[in-house]
Amino acid sequence: MIRHSYKTSESWVALPWKKFRRNLLRLQKRVYKAVQVGDKRKARSLQKLILKSTSARFLAIRQVSQLNAGKNTAGIDGKKNPFHSRNASTLRN
């Protein structure tokens, strides 16, 4: 997990994104299979697991801050392009 550091940008880039995507996809497949079988309790518990997983959190923050099509549009504060260190502070909250 990323903590207070002056090397936040480098550590954000160096995260194992492929591993995170694989892990999240594996969990999503398990949810799909549980729903297909009709095991709603198992599906619900897996959904909760996805919500709490670090992989899903990192990928969600990355999607919003870097891969989003509107990332270069200024927000309410008038600032553009959120920096990597700002991503780390978002994760801590």
C-alpha positions as CSV (number, residue, x, y, z in Angstrom):
1,M,0.0,0.0,0.0
2,I,1.2,3.5,-0.7
3,R,2.0,5.7,2.3
4,H,3.5,9.1,2.6
5,S,6.5,9.2,0.4
6,Y,8.3,11.6,-1.9
7,K,8.5,8.8,-4.5
8,T,4.7,8.4,-4.8
9,S,4.7,8.9,-8.5
10,E,7.3,6.2,-9.2
11,S,5.6,3.7,-6.9
12,W,2.2,4.4,-8.5
13,V,3.6,3.7,-12.0
14,A,5.4,0.6,-10.7
15,L,2.3,-1.1,-9.3
16,P,1.4,-4.5,-10.8
17,W,-1.6,-3.4,-12.9
18,K,-1.8,-6.6,-14.9
19,K,-2.0,-8.6,-11.6
20,F,-4.7,-6.3,-10.3
21,R,-6.8,-6.7,-13.5
22,R,-6.4,-10.5,-13.4
23,N,-7.4,-10.7,-9.8
24,L,-10.5,-8.5,-10.4
25,L,-11.5,-10.5,-13.5
26,R,-11.2,-13.8,-11.6
27,L,-13.5,-12.5,-8.8
28,Q,-16.0,-11.2,-11.4
29,K,-16.0,-14.6,-13.1
30,R,-16.7,-16.3,-9.8
31,V,-19.7,-14.0,-9.2
32,Y,-21.0,-14.8,-12.6
33,K,-20.7,-18.5,-12.1
34,A,-22.4,-18.3,-8.7
35,V,-25.3,-16.4,-10.2
36,Q,-25.6,-18.9,-13.0
37,V,-25.8,-21.8,-10.5
38,G,-28.3,-19.8,-8.4
39,D,-26.2,-19.4,-5.3
40,K,-27.2,-15.9,-4.4
41,R,-25.5,-16.0,-1.0
42,K,-22.2,-16.9,-2.5
43,A,-22.6,-14.2,-5.2
44,R,-23.4,-11.5,-2.6
45,S,-20.4,-12.4,-0.5
46,L,-18.1,-12.3,-3.6
47,Q,-19.5,-8.9,-4.5
48,K,-18.6,-7.7,-1.0
49,L,-15.2,-9.1,-1.5
50,I,-14.8,-7.2,-4.7
51,L,-15.8,-4.0,-3.0
52,K,-13.2,-4.4,-0.3
53,S,-10.4,-5.7,-2.6
54,T,-7.3,-3.6,-3.0
55,S,-7.1,-4.5,-6.7
56,A,-10.6,-3.0,-7.4
57,R,-9.8,0.1,-5.5
58,F,-6.5,0.8,-7.3
59,L,-8.1,0.1,-10.7
60,A,-11.1,2.4,-9.9
61,I,-8.8,5.2,-8.9
62,R,-6.6,4.6,-12.0
63,Q,-9.7,4.6,-14.2
64,V,-11.0,7.9,-12.9
65,S,-7.7,9.7,-12.7
66,Q,-5.7,8.5,-15.7
67,L,-7.8,6.5,-18.2
68,N,-10.9,8.7,-18.1
69,A,-11.7,10.5,-21.3
70,G,-12.4,13.8,-19.5
71,K,-9.1,13.8,-17.5
72,N,-7.9,17.0,-19.2
73,T,-11.1,18.9,-18.5
74,A,-10.8,21.3,-15.7
75,G,-13.0,20.5,-12.7
76,I,-14.7,22.8,-10.2
77,D,-11.3,23.9,-8.8
78,G,-10.0,24.9,-12.2
79,K,-7.1,22.4,-12.1
80,K,-6.3,19.9,-14.8
81,N,-4.4,16.6,-14.9
82,P,-4.4,15.1,-11.4
83,F,-1.0,13.9,-10.4
84,H,0.1,10.5,-9.2
85,S,0.6,11.7,-5.6
86,R,-2.9,12.9,-5.6
87,N,-4.0,9.4,-6.6
88,A,-2.2,8.0,-3.5
89,S,-3.9,10.5,-1.2
90,T,-7.3,9.5,-2.7
91,L,-6.6,5.9,-1.8
92,R,-5.8,6.6,1.8
93,N,-9.1,8.3,2.4
